[in-house]
Amino acid sequence: VQLQASGGGLVQAGGSLRLSCAASGRTVSRYAMGWFRQAPGKEREGVSCISSVDGSTIDADSVQGRFAISRDSAKNTVYLQMNSLKPEDTAVYYCAVAPFVTLYADSYIDWGQGTLVTVSS
């Protein structure tokens, strides 16, 4: 699966951004899709993921209530709506696909190139 992430940018604390990840290739609708992030000097962190079966989602504790993942199966696109952004949300955000819904990065088989989100204080 080929993945193209977009929508990153510079935003002030408290602001919002929506990331998009367009997928193509194998039957994308069969895969769970997830968002991960990696800040400078830190390990990659699972942010949110969504099931291909029933649309159920898993969110990291750090983003619960602020971020929301969704997918448009007709467009093979997954979105990450990020609200109430904080400086600690600054990172490169990656989308990826997995055979099942999980925030465990090693379960993901294909990754996009990443999009940078910078939140200023």
Residue, then its C-alpha position, 0 to 999 in steps of 0.5 A: v500500500q502506498l500512503q501519502a500524508s499531508g496537512g501538517g504545518l505551523v499552528q499556535a497552541g490551542g489551534s487545530l489541524r487536520l491531517s490526511c492520508a491517501a492510500s492506494g495499492r492493495t485493497v486498502s479497505r481491508y486494513a486498519m489505518g493508524w497515525f503515529r508521531q515522532a518528536p525529535g529525540k523521542e521514540r515513535e508513539g502511536v496516536s490513533c488508529i481505526s478499524s476497517v471492520d467496524g470503524s472502532t478506534i483506539d486513541a493514545d491517552s495523550v490525545q484522548g478528547r483532543f484528536a479524532i481519527s476517521r476514514d472515508s472508505a470511498k476515497n481510501t483516505v484517513y483523517l486525523q482531526m487535531n484540536s486543542l493542540k499543545p507544544e508537546d504535540t510537535a512531531v512528524y506524523y506518519c500514517a500506516v496500515a495494519p491487518f488489525v487495529t492496534l497502536y503497536a507500531d510493529s504490526y504496521i506493514d506499510w508507512g507513509q513519508g510523514t508530515l511535520v506538525t509544529v505547535s508554537s507556544 
